[in-house]
Amino acid sequence: MLRLMLLLAAGVLAVAYKNPHYAPGRSTMVHLFEWKWDDIAAECERFLGPRGFGGIQISPPNENLVIWSRNRPWWERYQPISYRLITRSGNEQQFANMVRRCNNAGVRIYVDAIINHMTGTWNENVGTGGSTANFGNWHYPAVPYGRNDFNWPHCVISGHDYGCCPDRVRNCELSGLKDLNQASGHVRNMIVNYMNHLINLGVAGFRIDAAKHMWPGDLRAIYDRLNNLNTNHGFPSGARPYIYQEVIDLGGEAIRREEYTPLAAVTEFKFGMELSRAFNGGNQLRWLSNWGPSWGLLASGDALTFIDNHDNQRGHGAGGNILTYKNAKRYKGAIAFMLAHPYGQPQLMSSFDFHDTEAGPPMDGRGNIISPSINSDGSCGNGWICEHRWRQIFQMVAFRNVAGNTNINDWWDNGNNQIAFCRGGQGFVAFNNENRDLNQRLQTCLPAGSYCDVISGVKSGNRCTGKTITVGNDGRANIFIGANDYDMVLAIHRGSESRL
C-alpha cells in the first residue's frame, strides 16, 4: 500500500510539472534567443502580451565564461562559472524587472537552466560578472564548487557511448564540460538554491539543458525540492514550475526519453524532424491525418514541441534537414501546422541571423549585445530575424488561442500534399504543398459569413488586408491556394469575421 501511495504521489507531481501555467486564453511560448532582459520586458509589453503569447524561454541568466578567443560564440552561455545573475543580457535587477513586467503583461518566463556541468578548460578565465575559476583543480569559488563536487573517475563521452553505455553518458563530460555530480548533497543544494531564487523572482519554469546527461533519480530529488510558483506574480496557490527536459532521442540509443517523462515534460526532437521532412516534400502531408504518438512521438501532455531550436537550426541533434527561417515559405507552413494542430505544448524560435553556426548574437566591438530595432512594418533589424513577429506566425498564435482545447475534425486531403481540417467549430486551416493550385469547396465548420484569411493579411476594423473567405449556410467555402502564392497556408477562425 505504501509503495502504491508513493507511486501515485510521484505521478501527481509529474503531471504538476507539465503545466506551463499560462495566463487564461494563451497557449504558445517563444524562445527569444540571446535577447537582453530590458528588451524582453519591452517586447512583452508592446507585442507579446497584446498578441496573446503565453511565455518566453530566455537564454541562461547565470554568469558564464567570456570566450573572446572564439569571438564570443552563442555557446559561451552554456559554460557556467557561477549562479550569479549577471550576463551580457543584464544583471539581477534587470532580470527581476523583466520578469515582473512580463508577468504583468500576461507573459510567463521560462529559464534555460544549465545544471549538468560547469565550464570546459580554457586559457581565458573571467566570467561575465568578473568571477574566476581554477579549471585544473575543478574549483569554482563563486558557487562554491570544488573537486569533490564533480563525477569521478574523470572521463569524456565518446560517440559510441550513446549506443551502449548510459553510465558514461551520465557520468562523463559532455564536450569537455566539467560534469557535476547531482547525487552530491552540496551540488543539489546549490542547484536548488539557484532555481528557487529564480522562482521567487517570478519565473514560471525551466528548460533543463542536457537532462539526458543526468540520472533521473537525481533530477527528481532536485525537482521535488523546488518552491511552488510565486503567487505574488499571479500564479495560483500550490502551482509547481513547468519543467521540460532536453532529451535528444531519435531512436537507437541506450538512454530513452521515456525514462524522463515520469518526472516532467520532454523536448520532442522527432516533432520538428518529421514535420520538416513532410514540408520539405519527404513525406506526403496526407499522412499527417494521424499526427501524434502513432508517428513515434511522445504522448501529447509529455511533449514540448518545436520545429527548430537554437541547437538543431545549427545542425545539432537534428536527425535531418530541419526547416528554419532560411527556407521561409516551407518553414511558415510547418509552423502553421504546429500551431493549428492540438498536439503538444508548442515553442517558437526567434533567431538572430547567422551564417557561421558558432556566431553569437549581434554585438559591438566590446562584446555588448546590440538590441533589435523595430522597423515601421513591425519586423526587426540590427541582425535580428524575430520570426515571432512574422504575420503568418503571430496570427497562427491567435488561431491556436481561439481553437482552445477543441479536437481536429472534418479532415480533407487530395491523396497527396493538399490538406485541410477544422478545429471544432472554432477555426479552419488549409495547406497546399504542391506545384498545382488547391481549388476546392470545403467544410470550414464555421458559421456563415465573410472571414479574413489571417495568413495573407490582417483584419483592420471590419475589413481584410488579405484574402476574404465567404462561408455559406452549410459551413462550406471555396478555398483557393495557388501553387505560386506567397504562402502555402490559409486560415480563418471565429473573431476573424470581416463584417460583424
C-alpha positions as CSV (number, residue, x, y, z in Angstrom):
1,M,0.0,0.0,0.0
2,L,2.8,2.4,0.9
3,R,4.5,1.6,-2.4
4,L,1.3,2.3,-4.3
5,M,0.8,5.6,-2.5
6,L,4.3,6.7,-3.3
7,L,3.8,5.8,-7.0
8,L,0.6,7.8,-7.1
9,A,2.2,10.8,-5.4
10,A,5.1,10.7,-8.0
11,G,2.5,10.6,-10.8
12,V,0.7,13.6,-9.4
13,L,3.9,15.5,-9.2
14,A,4.9,14.6,-12.7
15,V,1.6,15.9,-14.1
16,A,2.1,19.1,-12.0
17,Y,5.4,19.8,-13.7
18,K,3.8,19.5,-17.1
19,N,1.5,22.6,-16.7
20,P,3.1,25.8,-18.1
21,H,0.6,27.9,-16.1
22,Y,-0.1,30.3,-19.0
23,A,-2.5,33.2,-18.3
24,P,-6.0,32.3,-19.4
25,G,-6.5,32.2,-23.2
26,R,-2.8,31.8,-24.1
27,S,-1.0,28.8,-25.4
28,T,2.4,29.4,-27.1
29,M,5.9,30.0,-26.0
30,V,8.7,31.8,-27.9
31,H,12.4,31.4,-27.4
32,L,13.9,34.9,-27.5
33,F,17.4,33.6,-28.0
34,E,20.2,35.8,-26.6
35,W,17.8,38.8,-26.1
36,K,18.7,41.3,-23.3
37,W,16.4,41.5,-20.3
38,D,15.3,45.1,-20.9
39,D,14.5,44.3,-24.5
40,I,12.4,41.3,-23.5
41,A,10.4,43.4,-21.0
42,A,9.7,45.9,-23.7
43,E,8.7,43.1,-26.1
44,C,6.3,41.7,-23.6
45,E,4.5,45.0,-23.2
46,R,4.4,46.2,-26.8
47,F,4.0,42.9,-28.7
48,L,3.9,39.5,-27.0
49,G,1.3,40.4,-24.4
50,P,-1.1,42.2,-26.8
51,R,-0.7,39.4,-29.4
52,G,-1.7,36.6,-26.9
53,F,1.7,34.8,-26.5
54,G,1.9,32.6,-23.4
55,G,5.5,32.7,-22.5
56,I,9.2,33.2,-23.3
57,Q,12.2,30.9,-23.0
58,I,15.1,33.0,-22.1
59,S,18.9,32.3,-22.5
60,P,20.7,31.2,-19.4
61,P,20.7,34.0,-16.8
62,N,23.6,32.8,-14.7
63,E,27.2,34.0,-15.1
64,N,29.1,32.3,-17.9
65,L,32.8,32.3,-19.0
66,V,33.7,35.0,-21.5
67,I,35.3,33.4,-24.6
68,W,36.9,36.0,-26.7
69,S,39.2,33.5,-28.4
70,R,36.1,32.3,-30.3
71,N,34.7,35.8,-30.7
72,R,32.1,35.2,-28.0
73,P,30.1,32.3,-29.6
74,W,26.5,31.6,-28.7
75,W,27.5,28.6,-26.7
76,E,29.5,30.5,-24.2
77,R,26.2,30.9,-22.4
78,Y,26.4,27.2,-21.8
79,Q,29.7,27.4,-19.9
80,P,28.6,28.4,-16.4
81,I,31.1,29.8,-14.0
82,S,28.7,30.7,-11.2
83,Y,25.0,31.0,-10.4
84,R,25.1,34.8,-10.1
85,L,22.5,36.5,-12.2
86,I,24.8,38.6,-14.4
87,T,25.3,38.0,-18.1
88,R,25.5,40.2,-21.1
89,S,21.7,40.0,-21.2
90,G,21.7,42.0,-17.9
91,N,22.1,41.9,-14.1
92,E,19.8,40.6,-11.4
93,Q,17.9,43.9,-11.0
94,Q,17.2,44.0,-14.8
95,F,16.2,40.3,-14.7
96,A,13.8,40.8,-11.8
97,N,12.3,43.9,-13.6
98,M,11.8,41.9,-16.8
99,V,10.0,39.0,-15.0
100,R,7.7,41.4,-13.2
101,R,6.8,43.4,-16.3
102,C,6.3,40.3,-18.5
103,N,4.1,38.6,-15.8
104,N,2.1,41.8,-15.6
105,A,1.6,41.6,-19.4
106,G,0.4,38.0,-19.1
107,V,3.6,36.5,-20.5
108,R,5.4,33.9,-18.5
109,I,9.2,33.4,-18.3
110,Y,11.0,30.1,-18.5
111,V,14.7,29.8,-17.7
112,D,17.2,27.7,-19.6
113,A,18.8,26.0,-16.6
114,I,22.4,24.7,-17.0
115,I,22.8,22.3,-14.1
116,N,24.6,19.4,-15.7
117,H,28.0,20.9,-15.8
118,M,30.3,23.9,-15.4
119,T,32.8,25.3,-17.9
120,G,35.3,23.5,-20.0
121,T,39.0,24.2,-19.7
122,W,40.1,27.5,-21.3
123,N,43.1,29.8,-21.3
124,E,40.6,32.6,-20.6
125,N,39.3,32.7,-17.1
126,V,36.9,35.6,-16.4
127,G,33.1,35.4,-16.2
128,T,30.5,37.9,-17.2
129,G,30.4,39.0,-13.6
130,G,34.1,39.0,-13.1
131,S,34.3,35.6,-11.4
132,T,37.3,33.3,-12.0
133,A,37.9,29.6,-11.6
134,N,40.7,27.1,-11.3
135,F,39.9,24.8,-14.1
136,G,42.7,22.4,-13.5
137,N,41.5,21.8,-9.9
138,W,37.8,21.8,-10.7
139,H,37.4,24.8,-8.4
140,Y,34.7,27.3,-8.9
141,P,34.8,29.6,-5.8
142,A,31.9,31.8,-6.8
143,V,29.5,28.9,-6.3
144,P,31.4,27.4,-4.5
145,Y,32.2,24.0,-6.1
146,G,35.4,22.0,-5.5
147,R,36.9,18.8,-6.8
148,N,34.6,16.6,-4.8
149,D,31.5,18.0,-6.4
150,F,32.2,16.5,-9.8
151,N,32.0,13.0,-11.2
152,W,35.0,10.7,-10.8
153,P,36.9,9.0,-12.3
154,H,37.4,11.6,-14.9
155,C,36.2,10.7,-18.4
156,V,34.8,12.3,-21.6
157,I,31.8,11.0,-23.5
158,S,32.7,9.5,-26.9
159,G,30.3,8.9,-29.8
160,H,29.9,5.2,-29.3
161,D,28.9,5.7,-25.7
162,Y,25.4,6.8,-26.7
163,G,24.6,3.4,-28.1
164,C,25.9,1.2,-25.3
165,C,26.8,3.0,-22.1
166,P,24.2,5.1,-20.2
167,D,26.5,5.3,-17.2
168,R,29.2,7.0,-19.3
169,V,26.7,9.3,-20.9
170,R,25.5,10.5,-17.5
171,N,28.8,10.4,-15.5
172,C,31.4,11.6,-18.1
173,E,32.0,15.0,-19.5
174,L,29.9,16.3,-22.4
175,S,32.2,18.0,-24.9
176,G,34.8,18.5,-22.1
177,L,32.4,20.4,-19.8
178,K,33.2,19.6,-16.2
179,D,30.5,17.2,-15.1
180,L,28.7,17.9,-11.8
181,N,27.7,15.1,-9.5
182,Q,24.0,15.7,-8.9
183,A,24.0,13.0,-6.2
184,S,26.1,15.2,-4.0
185,G,24.2,16.9,-1.3
186,H,26.2,20.1,-1.8
187,V,25.6,20.2,-5.5
188,R,21.9,19.6,-5.0
189,N,21.8,22.4,-2.5
190,M,23.5,24.9,-4.9
191,I,21.3,23.9,-7.8
192,V,18.1,24.0,-5.7
193,N,19.0,27.4,-4.2
194,Y,19.7,28.8,-7.7
195,M,16.4,27.6,-9.1
196,N,14.4,28.6,-6.1
197,H,15.8,32.1,-6.3
198,L,14.6,32.3,-9.8
199,I,11.1,31.0,-8.8
200,N,11.0,33.6,-6.0
201,L,11.7,36.3,-8.7
202,G,8.6,35.1,-10.6
203,V,9.7,32.7,-13.3
204,A,7.2,30.0,-14.3
205,G,9.5,27.1,-15.0
206,F,12.7,25.7,-16.6
207,R,14.2,24.1,-19.6
208,I,16.6,21.5,-18.2
209,D,19.6,21.6,-20.5
210,A,21.4,18.2,-21.1
211,A,18.9,16.3,-19.0
212,K,19.9,13.1,-20.7
213,H,23.3,13.5,-19.2
214,M,21.9,13.4,-15.6
215,W,20.4,10.5,-13.7
216,P,16.6,10.6,-13.5
217,G,16.7,9.9,-9.7
218,D,18.9,12.9,-9.1
219,L,16.7,15.2,-11.2
220,R,13.6,14.0,-9.3
221,A,15.3,14.8,-6.0
222,I,16.1,18.3,-7.2
223,Y,12.6,19.0,-8.7
224,D,10.8,17.9,-5.6
225,R,12.8,20.5,-3.5
226,L,11.7,23.4,-5.7
227,N,9.4,26.0,-4.4
228,N,5.8,26.5,-5.6
229,L,5.5,29.4,-8.1
230,N,5.3,32.8,-6.6
231,T,1.6,33.9,-6.0
232,N,2.7,37.5,-6.0
233,H,3.3,37.1,-9.7
234,G,-0.2,35.9,-10.5
235,F,0.3,32.2,-10.1
236,P,-2.3,30.1,-8.3
237,S,-1.5,28.8,-4.9
238,G,0.3,25.4,-4.9
239,A,1.4,25.7,-8.6
240,R,4.5,23.8,-9.5
241,P,7.1,25.0,-12.0
242,Y,6.7,23.9,-15.6
243,I,9.8,21.7,-16.4
244,Y,10.7,20.5,-19.9
245,Q,13.9,18.4,-20.1
246,E,16.3,18.3,-23.1
247,V,16.5,14.6,-24.0
248,I,17.5,14.1,-27.6
249,D,16.3,10.7,-28.5
250,L,15.8,9.9,-32.2
251,G,16.0,6.1,-31.5
252,G,18.8,3.6,-31.2
253,E,20.4,5.0,-28.1
254,A,20.9,3.4,-24.6
255,I,19.0,6.3,-22.9
256,R,15.4,6.8,-23.8
257,R,13.2,9.8,-23.3
258,E,10.6,7.7,-21.6
259,E,13.0,7.5,-18.6
260,Y,12.3,11.2,-18.1
261,T,8.6,11.6,-18.8
262,P,7.6,10.3,-15.3
263,L,9.5,13.3,-14.0
264,A,8.3,16.2,-16.2
265,A,7.8,17.1,-19.9
266,V,10.5,16.4,-22.5
267,T,11.6,18.2,-25.6
268,E,10.3,16.3,-28.6
269,F,13.0,16.5,-31.2
270,K,11.2,14.0,-33.5
271,F,8.4,16.5,-33.9
272,G,10.5,19.1,-35.8
273,M,12.4,16.4,-37.7
274,E,9.2,14.8,-39.1
275,L,7.4,18.0,-39.9
276,S,10.4,19.4,-41.6
277,R,10.7,16.2,-43.7
278,A,7.0,16.4,-44.6
279,F,7.0,20.1,-45.6
280,N,10.3,19.6,-47.4
281,G,8.5,17.0,-49.6
282,G,10.0,13.9,-48.0
283,N,6.6,12.7,-46.8
284,Q,3.1,13.4,-48.1
285,L,1.1,15.8,-46.0
286,R,-1.9,13.4,-46.1
287,W,-0.1,11.2,-43.6
288,L,-0.4,13.9,-41.0
289,S,-4.0,13.0,-40.5
290,N,-2.8,10.7,-37.7
291,W,-0.2,13.1,-36.4
292,G,0.9,12.3,-32.8
293,P,2.1,9.2,-30.9
294,S,1.4,7.0,-34.0
295,W,4.4,8.7,-35.6
296,G,6.6,7.6,-32.7
297,L,6.0,10.9,-30.8
298,L,5.5,11.2,-27.1
299,A,2.1,11.5,-25.6
300,S,0.8,15.0,-26.2
301,G,0.9,16.0,-22.5
302,D,4.6,14.9,-22.2
303,A,5.9,16.9,-25.2
304,L,7.4,20.4,-25.6
305,T,7.2,20.7,-29.4
306,F,9.1,22.9,-31.9
307,I,10.3,22.9,-35.5
308,D,13.7,24.4,-34.8
309,N,15.6,25.5,-31.7
310,H,18.9,27.1,-31.1
311,D,20.7,23.7,-31.4
312,N,19.0,21.9,-34.3
313,Q,18.9,25.0,-36.6
314,R,22.7,24.8,-36.4
315,G,22.8,21.1,-37.1
316,H,23.0,19.7,-33.6
317,G,20.6,16.9,-32.6
318,A,18.6,17.4,-35.7
319,G,18.3,14.0,-37.3
320,G,17.7,15.5,-40.7
321,N,17.3,18.8,-42.6
322,I,15.4,21.0,-40.1
323,L,13.4,23.9,-41.5
324,T,14.5,27.3,-40.3
325,Y,13.9,31.0,-41.2
326,K,16.3,30.4,-44.1
327,N,13.6,28.5,-46.0
328,A,10.8,30.9,-45.1
329,K,7.8,29.6,-47.1
330,R,8.1,25.9,-46.1
331,Y,9.1,26.9,-42.5
332,K,6.0,29.1,-42.1
333,G,3.9,26.2,-43.4
334,A,5.4,23.8,-40.8
335,I,4.9,26.4,-38.0
336,A,1.3,26.9,-39.1
337,F,0.6,23.2,-38.9
338,M,2.3,23.0,-35.4
339,L,0.1,25.8,-34.2
340,A,-3.1,24.6,-35.9
341,H,-2.8,21.1,-34.5
342,P,-3.6,20.4,-30.8
343,Y,-0.7,18.1,-30.2
344,G,1.9,19.1,-27.5
345,Q,3.0,22.4,-26.0
346,P,4.4,24.5,-28.9
347,Q,7.5,26.6,-28.8
348,L,8.6,29.1,-31.5
349,M,12.1,30.1,-32.3
350,S,13.1,33.8,-32.6
351,S,16.6,34.0,-34.1
352,F,19.4,36.3,-35.0
353,D,20.7,36.0,-38.5
354,F,23.8,33.7,-38.8
355,H,26.0,32.2,-41.4
356,D,28.7,30.8,-39.1
357,T,26.9,28.3,-36.8
358,E,29.3,29.3,-34.0
359,A,28.4,33.0,-34.2
360,G,27.0,34.8,-31.2
361,P,24.3,37.5,-31.3
362,P,24.8,40.9,-32.9
363,M,27.3,42.7,-30.8
364,D,29.5,45.8,-30.7
365,G,33.3,45.8,-30.5
366,R,33.2,45.4,-26.7
367,G,31.0,42.3,-26.9
368,N,27.8,44.1,-25.8
369,I,24.7,42.7,-27.4
370,I,23.1,45.1,-29.9
371,S,19.3,45.4,-29.3
372,P,16.8,44.5,-32.0
373,S,15.5,47.5,-33.8
374,I,11.8,47.6,-34.7
375,N,11.1,48.6,-38.2
376,S,8.0,50.6,-39.4
377,D,6.4,47.3,-40.7
378,G,6.9,45.6,-37.3
379,S,9.9,43.5,-38.4
380,C,13.2,43.6,-36.7
381,G,16.6,45.0,-37.7
382,N,20.1,45.1,-36.4
383,G,20.7,41.5,-37.4
384,W,17.7,40.0,-35.6
385,I,15.2,37.8,-37.5
386,C,12.3,37.9,-35.0
387,E,10.2,35.1,-36.6
388,H,7.6,35.6,-33.8
389,R,6.8,39.0,-35.5
390,W,6.2,37.4,-38.9
391,R,2.5,37.9,-39.7
392,Q,2.0,34.3,-40.7
393,I,3.3,33.2,-37.3
394,F,1.8,35.6,-34.8
395,Q,-1.6,35.3,-36.5
396,M,-1.4,31.5,-36.0
397,V,-0.7,32.0,-32.3
398,A,-4.0,33.8,-32.2
399,F,-5.6,30.9,-34.1
400,R,-4.4,28.4,-31.5
401,N,-5.7,30.6,-28.7
402,V,-9.1,30.7,-30.4
403,A,-9.1,26.9,-31.1
404,G,-8.5,26.2,-27.4
405,N,-9.0,22.6,-26.4
406,T,-11.0,21.5,-29.5
407,N,-10.1,18.4,-31.5
408,I,-9.5,18.0,-35.2
409,N,-12.5,17.2,-37.3
410,D,-13.5,17.2,-41.0
411,W,-10.1,16.3,-42.3
412,W,-9.7,16.6,-46.0
413,D,-6.8,15.7,-48.3
414,N,-6.4,15.2,-52.1
415,G,-4.4,12.0,-51.5
416,N,-1.1,13.9,-51.7
417,N,0.1,17.2,-50.3
418,Q,-3.0,19.3,-50.1
419,I,-4.8,19.1,-46.7
420,A,-7.4,20.9,-44.7
421,F,-9.1,20.5,-41.3
422,C,-11.3,22.2,-38.7
423,R,-10.7,22.7,-35.0
424,G,-14.1,22.1,-33.6
425,G,-16.3,25.0,-34.6
426,Q,-13.6,27.5,-33.9
427,G,-11.2,27.5,-36.9
428,F,-10.3,26.1,-40.2
429,V,-6.9,25.8,-41.9
430,A,-5.7,24.5,-45.4
431,F,-2.3,23.8,-46.8
432,N,-1.0,23.4,-50.4
433,N,2.5,21.9,-50.7
434,E,2.1,21.1,-54.4
435,N,3.1,22.6,-57.7
436,R,-0.6,22.9,-58.6
437,D,-3.4,25.0,-57.3
438,L,-5.7,23.9,-54.4
439,N,-9.2,24.9,-55.5
440,Q,-11.9,23.1,-53.6
441,R,-15.2,23.8,-51.8
442,L,-14.5,22.5,-48.3
443,Q,-16.2,22.3,-44.9
444,T,-14.9,25.1,-42.6
445,C,-17.1,24.2,-39.6
446,L,-17.7,28.0,-39.1
447,P,-21.0,30.0,-39.1
448,A,-22.0,31.6,-42.4
449,G,-20.2,34.9,-43.1
450,S,-17.2,36.6,-44.5
451,Y,-13.8,35.9,-42.8
452,C,-10.3,37.3,-43.2
453,D,-7.6,34.8,-44.1
454,V,-5.2,35.5,-41.2
455,I,-2.2,34.3,-43.2
456,S,-2.4,36.6,-46.2
457,G,-3.4,39.7,-44.2
458,V,-4.9,41.1,-41.0
459,K,-8.3,42.3,-40.0
460,S,-8.4,46.1,-39.9
461,G,-11.6,47.3,-38.4
462,N,-14.2,45.2,-40.3
463,R,-12.1,44.9,-43.5
464,C,-9.4,42.4,-44.6
465,T,-5.9,43.4,-45.9
466,G,-5.6,39.9,-47.4
467,K,-8.0,37.2,-48.8
468,T,-11.7,37.2,-47.9
469,I,-13.3,33.8,-47.5
470,T,-17.1,33.5,-47.7
471,V,-18.7,30.7,-45.7
472,G,-22.1,29.6,-46.7
473,N,-25.0,28.4,-44.5
474,D,-23.8,24.8,-44.9
475,G,-20.4,25.8,-43.4
476,R,-18.6,25.3,-46.7
477,A,-16.4,27.8,-48.6
478,N,-14.4,28.0,-51.8
479,I,-10.8,27.6,-50.7
480,F,-8.1,28.6,-53.1
481,I,-4.3,28.5,-52.5
482,G,-2.4,28.9,-55.7
483,A,0.8,26.9,-56.4
484,N,2.7,30.2,-56.7
485,D,1.1,32.0,-53.8
486,Y,3.4,33.7,-51.4
487,D,2.2,31.4,-48.6
488,M,1.1,27.7,-48.7
489,V,-1.4,28.2,-45.9
490,L,-4.9,29.7,-45.5
491,A,-6.5,30.0,-42.1
492,I,-9.8,31.5,-40.7
493,H,-11.3,31.4,-37.2
494,R,-14.0,32.9,-35.1
495,G,-13.1,36.5,-34.5
496,S,-11.7,37.0,-38.0
497,E,-15.0,37.9,-39.5
498,S,-14.7,40.8,-41.9
499,R,-18.3,42.1,-41.5
500,L,-19.7,41.9,-37.9
